[in-house]
Amino acid sequence: MTPTSPNPDKPVSDVLVIGAGIMSATLGVLLKTLDPSLTLSGYERLDAVAAESSDAWNNAGTGHSAFCELNYTPERPDGSIDISKADKIAEQFELSKQFWASLVLNGPLPDPKSFIRTIPHMSFVWGTANVEYLRKRHAALLHSPLFQGMEFSEDPARIAQWIPLVMEGRDPAQPVAATRMAIGTDVNFGALTRSLTNYLKGLPGVDFHLGHEVEDFRQKEDGIWRLKIRNLATGEKVIARARFVFIGAGGGSLPLLEKSGIPEANGFGGFPVSGQWLKCQNPAIIARHEAKVYGKPAVGSPPMSMPHLDTRQINGQQELLFGPYAGFSTKFLKKGSYTDLFRSIELGNIRPLLYAGARNLGLTRYLIGQVLQTPQERTAALREYYPQANPADWQLEVAGQRVQVIKKDKKQGGVLEFGTEMVTAADGSIAALLGASPGASTAVAIMLDLVQKCFPERAKSPEWQARFRQLVPSFGQHLADEPELTAAVRERSRAALKLDA
C-alpha cells in the first residue's frame, strides 16, 4: 500500500472514497485525524451529500444500541436469552458517541444538538408469551453494565405515563409489558454526514466531487488503482488514481465491488428490500409521543422491517413515523435503476443467489404481501401500536432502499445475511462495505476495524495507537467487562454531546 506513482504529473490520492454517506465521511475524518498529511479524494454520483441511506427520511434515526431492538436478543431453545449481540451493538454505538464527542470537544463538529438528542428507547409487547420473553430479556440485560438503568413494567398505568398513545383505547384485559431506557438517542445521520463532509472539504489535501459516477476501475501492476469516472453534468470522463479505495456507496457498493475484479468479491450477491413510512400530519398527535417504541417483528420479516412508532427530530422539527412497511424493488438504491439486481448477477454468484433464495421463500412471500397491502391493512398494523390512530392523520412516504448480503457458504451453498459485511482485498488496497443493519450507528466501529485491517503497520504504531485512544477513549477495551469504564465514557459523551442525564 505504499507504491509510488510512475507518473508524477498526475498526483495519486492516498485514499479515495466512493459515496458521500456516513461511512465515507467517518473514514475520511478518522484517517485525516490519524495522519493530516494523507491526501483524500471523494466521488458521489448524486448532486448532494447524504442523499441516500444516510438521509434522515431514509433511516429510522435510532442510535442503535440494542436498548429496544428485540431481534438483537434471541431466545435460546432452553428459554434463556442470548444478549451477546446486544452487548456488541451497544458497545459499537458507544464508540460512535465517543468519536463524535471528541470531534465536538476539538472543534470539527458544530453544536451536537444539530444531529443528536436524547429520546427514550422502549420495547413494547402484548400477549402472555411475549410479556414473559420481555421480562426475561430485561433480567438478562441487567447483567451487562451497558444496560444499567433499564426499566421494566407490566402496569398499564405506568406504561401509559411513558407512551400514552400506545395505551389509549387498548383492551384492558390484554397482557402488556414495556422496557424503557431513558438514555436512548435520536440521530440525524444526514445532518451529521454533511457536517463531517464540510469539515473534510476544508482540510488541506482533500478534494470532493458530487455528480460524478465511478464507471470502472482496475488495479495496475504498481498497486495503484485507476478509476474511470464520468462527470454526469458534462459527460466528461475523468481518470483518478489512488493507493487505497473505499467503496461506501450503500446499495451501490455491490456492483462496484464486482467491477474491482478482486477474488474476495467472488460469490457475493444482494437482495434488495425497500421500505415505506406512515408519517403523522397532526401536530397535536406528534406532540403527545416522546419515545422510540419498537415491537416484535413479524415472522419471516427482515430486521429493517421491525415495527416502531418513532419520534424523530428532522430539520429542527419534531416528527412522528410508523413503520417501516417492507417492500421489494429491483433497485439497489432509492435513486437507482430497476436493472440493478439483474446487472449484479454474475457466474460467480448465481449459485449462492439460488440457494439463498430457495431457503428464504418465506421472506419472499412476506415481501410480496407487504407490497400488496391496502391502506386499511397498513392502518391496522399502525393500530396495533396506536389503537386510536385516525388514518386521516397519516401520510404514506417512501423510505430508504437496502441491499441485504448474500454470500457463499460451503455447507448451504449460499446464505442471506442481515448484518454488514466488510470485504477487503488481500493486500488491503481496497475495501467495500455491504449490507444494512445496524449500519450508520456502528460506522465508527466499522471504520476502526477497517483502518486496522487495511493499514496494519501504521495502525500498530505508537502514534496511531495514541490517536485512536484520544478519539475513542475506550479503544481496545471491552465495555461489557468494565462497568467503571462504561460509566466514565458515557458521562464524557453525554456532557460533550449535550445529552440529557
Solvent accessible surface area in square Angstrom, and as a share of the most:
residue,aa,sasa,rsa
1,M,70,0.31
2,T,123,0.72
3,P,40,0.25
4,T,105,0.61
5,S,26,0.17
6,P,100,0.63
7,N,58,0.30
8,P,119,0.75
9,D,125,0.65
10,K,114,0.48
11,P,119,0.75
12,V,16,0.09
13,S,16,0.10
14,D,32,0.16
15,V,1,0.00
16,L,0,0.00
17,V,2,0.01
18,I,9,0.05
19,G,5,0.05
20,A,5,0.04
21,G,17,0.16
22,I,8,0.04
23,M,20,0.09
24,S,2,0.01
25,A,5,0.04
26,T,1,0.01
27,L,0,0.00
28,G,0,0.00
29,V,0,0.00
30,L,1,0.00
31,L,1,0.00
32,K,10,0.04
33,T,45,0.26
34,L,0,0.00
35,D,16,0.08
36,P,86,0.54
37,S,88,0.57
38,L,16,0.08
39,T,53,0.31
40,L,2,0.01
41,S,6,0.04
42,G,0,0.00
43,Y,13,0.05
44,E,20,0.09
45,R,77,0.28
46,L,26,0.13
47,D,123,0.64
48,A,43,0.33
49,V,20,0.11
50,A,4,0.03
51,A,20,0.16
52,E,25,0.11
53,S,33,0.22
54,S,8,0.05
55,D,35,0.18
56,A,5,0.04
57,W,70,0.25
58,N,7,0.03
59,N,19,0.10
60,A,15,0.12
61,G,2,0.02
62,T,1,0.01
63,G,0,0.00
64,H,34,0.15
65,S,2,0.01
66,A,0,0.00
67,F,7,0.03
68,C,0,0.00
69,E,0,0.00
70,L,6,0.03
71,N,47,0.24
72,Y,7,0.03
73,T,0,0.00
74,P,67,0.42
75,E,84,0.38
76,R,106,0.39
77,P,148,0.93
78,D,117,0.61
79,G,20,0.19
80,S,43,0.28
81,I,14,0.07
82,D,36,0.19
83,I,30,0.15
84,S,75,0.48
85,K,96,0.41
86,A,0,0.00
87,D,21,0.11
88,K,122,0.52
89,I,6,0.03
90,A,0,0.00
91,E,19,0.09
92,Q,29,0.13
93,F,4,0.02
94,E,2,0.01
95,L,25,0.13
96,S,0,0.00
97,K,12,0.05
98,Q,0,0.00
99,F,1,0.00
100,W,1,0.01
101,A,0,0.00
102,S,0,0.00
103,L,4,0.02
104,V,30,0.17
105,L,107,0.53
106,N,113,0.58
107,G,55,0.53
108,P,30,0.19
109,L,8,0.04
110,P,69,0.43
111,D,72,0.37
112,P,2,0.01
113,K,124,0.52
114,S,59,0.38
115,F,4,0.02
116,I,3,0.01
117,R,54,0.20
118,T,21,0.12
119,I,0,0.00
120,P,17,0.11
121,H,1,0.00
122,M,1,0.00
123,S,0,0.00
124,F,0,0.00
125,V,3,0.01
126,W,64,0.22
127,G,25,0.24
128,T,104,0.61
129,A,83,0.65
130,N,46,0.24
131,V,8,0.05
132,E,72,0.32
133,Y,12,0.05
134,L,0,0.00
135,R,90,0.33
136,K,60,0.26
137,R,0,0.00
138,H,27,0.12
139,A,56,0.43
140,A,20,0.16
141,L,0,0.00
142,L,66,0.33
143,H,159,0.71
144,S,4,0.03
145,P,19,0.12
146,L,0,0.00
147,F,0,0.00
148,Q,94,0.42
149,G,61,0.58
150,M,9,0.04
151,E,57,0.25
152,F,51,0.21
153,S,12,0.08
154,E,73,0.33
155,D,72,0.37
156,P,64,0.40
157,A,67,0.52
158,R,97,0.35
159,I,0,0.00
160,A,35,0.27
161,Q,130,0.58
162,W,29,0.10
163,I,0,0.00
164,P,35,0.22
165,L,0,0.00
166,V,0,0.00
167,M,23,0.10
168,E,57,0.26
169,G,58,0.56
170,R,30,0.11
171,D,88,0.46
172,P,129,0.81
173,A,84,0.65
174,Q,52,0.23
175,P,63,0.40
176,V,7,0.04
177,A,0,0.00
178,A,0,0.00
179,T,1,0.00
180,R,54,0.20
181,M,3,0.01
182,A,45,0.35
183,I,56,0.29
184,G,1,0.01
185,T,2,0.01
186,D,3,0.02
187,V,0,0.00
188,N,12,0.06
189,F,4,0.02
190,G,0,0.00
191,A,22,0.17
192,L,0,0.00
193,T,0,0.00
194,R,90,0.33
195,S,22,0.14
196,L,1,0.00
197,T,2,0.01
198,N,97,0.50
199,Y,65,0.25
200,L,3,0.01
201,K,97,0.41
202,G,66,0.64
203,L,41,0.20
204,P,108,0.68
205,G,41,0.40
206,V,20,0.12
207,D,61,0.31
208,F,36,0.15
209,H,58,0.26
210,L,64,0.32
211,G,15,0.14
212,H,25,0.11
213,E,53,0.24
214,V,9,0.05
215,E,50,0.22
216,D,46,0.24
217,F,3,0.01
218,R,125,0.46
219,Q,66,0.29
220,K,102,0.43
221,E,187,0.84
222,D,50,0.26
223,G,20,0.19
224,I,1,0.01
225,W,2,0.01
226,R,85,0.31
227,L,0,0.00
228,K,98,0.41
229,I,0,0.00
230,R,77,0.28
231,N,26,0.14
232,L,69,0.34
233,A,97,0.75
234,T,99,0.57
235,G,38,0.37
236,E,104,0.47
237,K,127,0.54
238,V,42,0.24
239,I,69,0.35
240,A,12,0.09
241,R,32,0.12
242,A,0,0.00
243,R,49,0.18
244,F,0,0.00
245,V,0,0.00
246,F,0,0.00
247,I,0,0.00
248,G,9,0.09
249,A,22,0.17
250,G,37,0.36
251,G,7,0.06
252,G,12,0.12
253,S,0,0.00
254,L,5,0.02
255,P,32,0.20
256,L,19,0.09
257,L,1,0.00
258,E,26,0.12
259,K,76,0.32
260,S,4,0.03
261,G,55,0.53
262,I,16,0.08
263,P,111,0.70
264,E,59,0.27
265,A,8,0.07
266,N,77,0.39
267,G,3,0.03
268,F,24,0.10
269,G,2,0.02
270,G,2,0.02
271,F,40,0.17
272,P,0,0.00
273,V,0,0.00
274,S,23,0.15
275,G,1,0.01
276,Q,58,0.26
277,W,7,0.02
278,L,15,0.07
279,K,41,0.18
280,C,2,0.01
281,Q,86,0.38
282,N,44,0.23
283,P,102,0.64
284,A,66,0.51
285,I,25,0.13
286,I,17,0.09
287,A,79,0.61
288,R,102,0.37
289,H,0,0.00
290,E,78,0.35
291,A,1,0.00
292,K,0,0.00
293,V,0,0.00
294,Y,3,0.01
295,G,0,0.00
296,K,81,0.34
297,P,40,0.25
298,A,58,0.45
299,V,152,0.87
300,G,40,0.38
301,S,19,0.12
302,P,0,0.00
303,P,29,0.18
304,M,37,0.17
305,S,7,0.04
306,M,9,0.04
307,P,26,0.17
308,H,7,0.03
309,L,0,0.00
310,D,0,0.00
311,T,1,0.01
312,R,0,0.00
313,Q,55,0.24
314,I,4,0.02
315,N,125,0.64
316,G,71,0.68
317,Q,110,0.49
318,Q,50,0.22
319,E,11,0.05
320,L,1,0.01
321,L,0,0.00
322,F,4,0.02
323,G,2,0.02
324,P,13,0.08
325,Y,10,0.04
326,A,4,0.03
327,G,8,0.08
328,F,81,0.34
329,S,22,0.14
330,T,23,0.14
331,K,40,0.17
332,F,1,0.00
333,L,17,0.09
334,K,61,0.26
335,K,109,0.46
336,G,22,0.21
337,S,43,0.28
338,Y,146,0.55
339,T,65,0.38
340,D,14,0.07
341,L,29,0.14
342,F,123,0.51
343,R,153,0.56
344,S,1,0.01
345,I,76,0.38
346,E,79,0.35
347,L,164,0.81
348,G,29,0.28
349,N,2,0.01
350,I,71,0.36
351,R,135,0.49
352,P,4,0.03
353,L,29,0.14
354,L,122,0.61
355,Y,91,0.34
356,A,2,0.02
357,G,35,0.34
358,A,66,0.51
359,R,108,0.40
360,N,40,0.20
361,L,99,0.49
362,G,34,0.33
363,L,11,0.05
364,T,50,0.29
365,R,161,0.59
366,Y,42,0.16
367,L,2,0.01
368,I,92,0.47
369,G,39,0.37
370,Q,28,0.12
371,V,81,0.46
372,L,129,0.64
373,Q,33,0.15
374,T,59,0.35
375,P,84,0.53
376,Q,132,0.59
377,E,87,0.39
378,R,31,0.11
379,T,15,0.09
380,A,59,0.46
381,A,27,0.21
382,L,1,0.01
383,R,106,0.39
384,E,86,0.39
385,Y,6,0.02
386,Y,10,0.04
387,P,31,0.20
388,Q,108,0.48
389,A,2,0.01
390,N,74,0.38
391,P,69,0.43
392,A,88,0.69
393,D,25,0.13
394,W,23,0.08
395,Q,87,0.38
396,L,64,0.32
397,E,53,0.24
398,V,89,0.51
399,A,5,0.04
400,G,3,0.03
401,Q,11,0.05
402,R,38,0.14
403,V,13,0.08
404,Q,2,0.01
405,V,3,0.02
406,I,6,0.03
407,K,51,0.21
408,K,109,0.46
409,D,43,0.22
410,K,210,0.89
411,K,194,0.82
412,Q,85,0.38
413,G,2,0.02
414,G,0,0.00
415,V,24,0.14
416,L,26,0.13
417,E,60,0.27
418,F,60,0.25
419,G,25,0.24
420,T,45,0.26
421,E,44,0.20
422,M,52,0.23
423,V,8,0.05
424,T,11,0.06
425,A,11,0.09
426,A,102,0.79
427,D,75,0.39
428,G,7,0.06
429,S,3,0.02
430,I,0,0.00
431,A,0,0.00
432,A,0,0.00
433,L,17,0.08
434,L,8,0.04
435,G,26,0.25
436,A,11,0.09
437,S,25,0.16
438,P,19,0.12
439,G,11,0.11
440,A,20,0.16
441,S,0,0.00
442,T,2,0.01
443,A,2,0.01
444,V,2,0.01
445,A,6,0.05
446,I,21,0.11
447,M,0,0.00
448,L,6,0.03
449,D,90,0.46
450,L,2,0.01
451,V,0,0.00
452,Q,66,0.29
453,K,125,0.53
454,C,0,0.00
455,F,22,0.09
456,P,57,0.36
457,E,131,0.59
458,R,103,0.38
459,A,3,0.02
460,K,143,0.61
461,S,28,0.18
462,P,107,0.67
463,E,101,0.45
464,W,4,0.02
465,Q,46,0.21
466,A,39,0.31
467,R,84,0.31
468,F,0,0.00
469,R,116,0.43
470,Q,123,0.55
471,L,7,0.03
472,V,0,0.00
473,P,40,0.25
474,S,0,0.00
475,F,25,0.11
476,G,78,0.75
477,Q,87,0.39
478,H,91,0.41
479,L,0,0.00
480,A,18,0.14
481,D,97,0.50
482,E,74,0.33
483,P,86,0.54
484,E,151,0.68
485,L,37,0.18
486,T,3,0.02
487,A,63,0.49
488,A,58,0.45
489,V,5,0.03
490,R,31,0.11
491,E,90,0.40
492,R,66,0.24
493,S,0,0.00
494,R,72,0.26
495,A,57,0.44
496,A,10,0.07
497,L,0,0.00
498,K,107,0.45
499,L,14,0.07
500,D,92,0.48
501,A,111,0.86
